């Protein structure tokens, strides 16, 4: 099953986008549900986006330094 990893809502006052700080894993790596995938940064906070499922990271669509809008697909996991 194909699972899309999207940037979640950032919370009130946090804006509509965040910048990719770094990925904890690479494409092809195994990941477990709720394991941290990527660190994101906004003007107000630094936070991690966890994996929504257990599986294999098939593709990473954004790289370090990219600005990502809320709701955008950042990676694809095959579960």
N, C-alpha and C positions, 0 to 999 in steps of 0.2 A: 504494500500500500504506500502511495506517495503522500508524504506529509510536508506541508510548507511551513517553514519557520518565518514568522512575521514579527516586525517590531510592534510590541504592544503599546497600548495607550500609555502615555507618560505621566499622567496625573495632572491635576489642576495646577496651572501656572508653570508647567515644565516645558511647554512648547509643543511643536508638532513634528520635530525631527531630532535625531541624535546622531553622533559621529561614532563610527566603528573605531574602537581603541585597539583591540586585538582579538583574534580567534584562539580559543583554547585547543581546538582540534583542527585537523585538515580533512579535505575531501577524501573519502575512502575509509575513514576511521569509524570504529564502532562507538556508539553513544547510548547512554541509558537515559530513560525518562527522568526529567528534572536535573540532569547533570548540566553544569554551566557550559554554554557553547561559545558565547561571545561577550566581551565587555564593551559597553556603550557609554558615551559621555555626552552630557548636555551642559549648558551654562550653570545649572544648579545641582547636578548630581552625576555620579558614576554608578552604574548598575550592570548586573549580568542578566543575560537572557538565557533561560534554561531550555533544554530540549523538551519539546512537547510529547516525544515518544521515544521508545527504544528502537534502534535500528542502525543503519549505515548512512553516513553523510554522503549523499550522491553528488551534491554540487553546492558550492559557496558562491553566491551571486554578488556580494559586496566585499570590498577589501578594506584594509586598515586605512583610515583617513576619509573614507566615503561618508557623506551625509546621507542619512536614510530617513524617509518620511514614515510616520506612524502608519501601520498597515502594510508596508512594503514587504515583499518576500525577500528574505536575506539568505536563505539556504533551503535545500530540499533533502529530506531524509527518506530513505526507503525502509519501511517498517515491516 
